Amino acid sequence: MNAEEKLNNIENQKTAGPKGKADSSSQKTKTEISNSFLQRIISLLKKEELI
């Protein structure tokens, strides 16, 4: 499994949460989402020894 597949798998797990009312306290700002997304990409690249 390559880094892109792992990243897609992580994203699918996060977006496949239970349907229903959203808890507004658990929502993140766009900046927080972007930062955590980039951190995951970097960690996956390091794990795959691409950087």
N, C-alpha and C positions, 0 to 999 in steps of 0.2 A: 504494500500500500504506500503510495507516494504522499508527499506533503500536501498536495492539493486535495487528494481524496480524504485525508485526515481532517483537513480544514472544513471541507464540505460536510463531512460526517458530524463534526462538532456543531456547525451552524444548523444542520438539520435537527439535531437533538434539541438545541435551544429553541428553535421555532416550532417544534412539534409538541409544545406544552399543552396542558389541558385547556379546552375551550370553555369560555364562560366569562365572568366579569374580571376585568383587569384590575390588579392591585396597583393603584397609582404610586404608592410608596416604593414599589420595587422598580419603577421605571427609571431609566438612566437618561442623562442628557446626551445629546449627540456627541459632544466632546468625550464623555466617559466611554461611550460605545466605541468611538473611533480609536481611543487609546487602548482599550482592552483588545480590540480586534487586531491592531498592529502588534501588540505584545504577544498575542497568540501566534500570529504569522511568524514573528521573529523567533519565538521559542520552537516552533515546528521546523523552521529552516535550520536552526542550530542543532535540533535533534537529528535531522537528516544530514547534518554536516555539510550543508550547502553554503553556510557562511561561518 
